[in-house]
Amino acid sequence: MSPLAEHVLIAFDPGITPSGGGLPGLAVLKNVVSSINLFGIIAVVGALAVSLAVWAWGHHSGGHQAEANGKKGAVVAAGAALGLGAANGIVAFFSALGSQVQ
């Protein structure tokens, strides 16, 4: 056996996988997180409405900074809506991808 082979470490697989029902309160936690997501989406609707109003007001009043800030707010609100709506799918995708790593 070569001296290099003596120093090779073999990784240990702990065999842990996500499992539902292991701890009490999982249903409550899911309900709380779903409610937080809903509040976030409602807040984004308000932020988008305000941003669009600022954008329109800045455009019609000649306030270039207000117009730019309204555009920026609308893009950020749209991105936040995309992230909140896709959060479950993004986590599920990367969780499935991570479970394939060996």
C-alpha positions as CSV (number, residue, x, y, z in Angstrom):
1,M,0.0,0.0,0.0
2,S,1.3,3.4,-0.9
3,P,1.9,6.1,1.8
4,L,-0.6,8.3,0.1
5,A,-3.4,5.7,0.4
6,E,-3.0,5.6,4.2
7,H,-4.1,9.2,4.5
8,V,-7.2,9.0,2.4
9,L,-10.3,9.8,4.5
10,I,-13.7,8.3,3.6
11,A,-16.6,10.6,4.1
12,F,-19.3,9.4,6.6
13,D,-22.9,9.5,5.4
14,P,-25.1,10.4,8.4
15,G,-28.2,9.2,6.6
16,I,-30.3,12.2,7.6
17,T,-33.3,13.2,5.4
18,P,-36.1,15.7,5.9
19,S,-39.1,14.0,7.6
20,G,-42.5,15.4,8.4
21,G,-44.0,14.7,11.8
22,G,-40.8,14.5,13.8
23,L,-41.5,17.5,15.9
24,P,-44.8,18.8,17.3
25,G,-46.1,22.1,15.9
26,L,-45.2,21.5,12.2
27,A,-48.7,22.4,11.1
28,V,-48.7,25.6,13.1
29,L,-45.3,26.5,11.7
30,K,-46.5,26.0,8.2
31,N,-49.5,28.1,8.9
32,V,-47.4,30.9,10.4
33,V,-45.0,30.9,7.4
34,S,-47.9,30.9,4.9
35,S,-49.5,33.9,6.7
36,I,-46.2,35.8,6.6
37,N,-46.0,35.1,2.9
38,L,-49.5,36.4,2.5
39,F,-48.8,39.6,4.4
40,G,-45.7,40.1,2.3
41,I,-47.7,39.8,-0.9
42,I,-50.3,42.2,0.4
43,A,-47.5,44.7,1.3
44,V,-46.0,44.3,-2.1
45,V,-49.3,45.2,-3.7
46,G,-49.3,48.4,-1.7
47,A,-45.7,49.2,-2.5
48,L,-46.3,48.7,-6.2
49,A,-49.4,51.0,-6.1
50,V,-47.4,53.7,-4.3
51,S,-44.4,53.3,-6.6
52,L,-46.6,53.5,-9.7
53,A,-48.3,56.6,-8.4
54,V,-44.9,58.3,-7.6
55,W,-43.7,57.3,-11.1
56,A,-46.7,58.9,-12.7
57,W,-46.6,62.0,-10.5
58,G,-42.9,62.5,-11.3
59,H,-43.4,62.1,-15.0
60,H,-46.3,64.6,-15.2
61,S,-44.7,67.1,-12.8
62,G,-41.3,67.0,-14.4
63,G,-39.7,65.6,-11.2
64,H,-37.1,63.4,-12.7
65,Q,-35.8,62.1,-9.4
66,A,-39.4,61.1,-8.3
67,E,-39.9,59.5,-11.7
68,A,-36.7,57.5,-11.3
69,N,-37.5,56.5,-7.7
70,G,-41.0,55.4,-8.8
71,K,-39.6,53.2,-11.6
72,K,-37.0,51.7,-9.1
73,G,-39.8,51.0,-6.6
74,A,-42.0,49.4,-9.2
75,V,-39.1,47.1,-10.3
76,V,-38.3,46.2,-6.7
77,A,-41.9,45.5,-5.9
78,A,-42.3,43.3,-9.0
79,G,-39.1,41.4,-8.0
80,A,-40.4,40.9,-4.5
81,A,-43.7,39.6,-5.8
82,L,-41.9,37.2,-8.0
83,G,-39.8,36.0,-5.1
84,L,-42.7,35.7,-2.7
85,G,-44.8,33.8,-5.2
86,A,-42.0,31.5,-6.2
87,A,-40.5,30.9,-2.7
88,N,-42.0,27.5,-2.2
89,G,-41.0,26.3,-5.7
90,I,-37.5,27.7,-5.4
91,V,-36.9,26.0,-2.1
92,A,-38.4,22.7,-3.4
93,F,-36.2,22.9,-6.5
94,F,-33.0,23.4,-4.6
95,S,-33.9,20.9,-1.9
96,A,-34.5,18.3,-4.6
97,L,-31.2,19.3,-6.3
98,G,-29.4,19.1,-3.0
99,S,-30.7,15.6,-2.3
100,Q,-29.1,14.4,-5.5
101,V,-25.6,15.4,-4.3
102,Q,-23.6,12.3,-3.3
